[in-house]
Amino acid sequence: MIFCILLFVFMGSVAADNSSLSYEQEPERSHRLIINQHEPFNAETGVDDLSKTFLTPSEIFYVRNHGPVPALQEPEHFNSTYMLQVNGIVESPFNISLGALQRFPEKVSMNATLMCAGNRRTEMSKIKTVKGVPWGPGAIGNAEWTGVPLWTLLSIAKADLDNPNLHVEFSGGDVFEGTTHYAQSIPMYKAGDRKGDVLVAWAMNGQPLTLDHGYPLRVVVPGFIGARSVKWLNRITVLDHESQNRYQQKDYKLFLPSVTWENVDPLWNITPALTQLSVQSAITEPADNSTIMHGSPYTIKGYAQSNGARITRVDVSLNNGITWQAADIVYQEKKGYDNRYWSWTIWALPVAEFPSPCVIVCRAWDTSANTQPEAAAHIWNLRGVMNNAWHRVHVHDDKHA
């Protein structure tokens, strides 16, 4: 019954026209963000702010852009003028306005962590230079997202949600290299799965999306690399192949350490695009190269996450991995045995007498006993993606503190 009502209200032949996007204005941004690139704008959350709260405030949530941020000329009219297309290999393609989408009875809110595949890239650069935005451990954040489940829209369009050979492409309003729009796709097994929890979202932490985070619409693909969560969404297309966008075909792929820019070309087409995130953890307090007085009390803090699996343990070493102890789980969503733990886990380890100078190391484990490799050198790759090696922080002694 609900599909009949929605089809009657929202189907039509009116073409989606989002021509009110331009590419000149720059949004307001918090001074607390660490800017890694000015054009296009890319910034991460500082370690002082990471893991302080379970939900990352929108103003300090990391920003990943591949091109200039679209500026909205008349956002006050977007409820009626901003149109989302759903088309491709579907029986009933349709267009829907932002306002109509927000009136869907299937509206849901969900907590989920997004993380750039290049998070912690700078550690790989210390081994050998890689190409990409120089991210530290702050290209990650956790937020509450509100929107409509993607599978609902695909069902209305009568897409084949059970076809393992289909892909769903998301096209955004941002452009790179002058004319090419950013687009990404995910397999139908994720897009059409009710438990995949992919959202077409218009709100973040209870407020409309900010321009930096995709206003007025974005996709949130929990458990997948952040590149697939396309911002400024204006079209959803069901395909019988992966997106051919450059950032799907010529980026976000993982190669052997022996692969260089001189011999990589034949491998792009035969190497699968990255999808799910690896198990990850990082130390947020203290920061690397901090000074802590020997013998003083101190609480080490950090985050951990997987691709939907629950984090079961975080190990911390105060002697560069020689001996370990289990950290306390400070905050973790309770979802039983359902592998839909899309949010990060916040952890802490109180130390009564800090052994400065030392090297702190952390590693996480999930319900499948997945853990992190010991060294970034073992997983180095020319793009510096998916660095989930043990995270190390060097601490110095201040005898005069």
Secondary structure, DSSP 8 states (H G I E B T S, - for coil): -HHHHHHHHH--S-----TTEES-------TTSEEEETTTTEEE--TTTTTSSSS--GGGS-B--SS---EES-GGGHHHH-EEEEEES-SS-EEEEHHHHHT-TT-EEEEEEEE-TTTTHHHHHTTS---S----TTSEEEEEEEEEEHHHHHHHTT--TT-TT-EEEEEEEEEETTTEEEEEEEEHHHHT-GGG--EEEEEETTEE--GGGTTT-EEE-TTB-GGGS-SSEEEEEEESS----HHHHSSSB---TT--TTT-GGGGGGS-B--B---EEEEEES-TTEE--TT--EEEEEEEE-SBS-EEEEEEESSTTSS-EE-EEEE----TT-S-B-S-EEEEEEESS--SSEEEEEEEEETT-----S-GGGS--TT-----S-EEEEEE--TT-
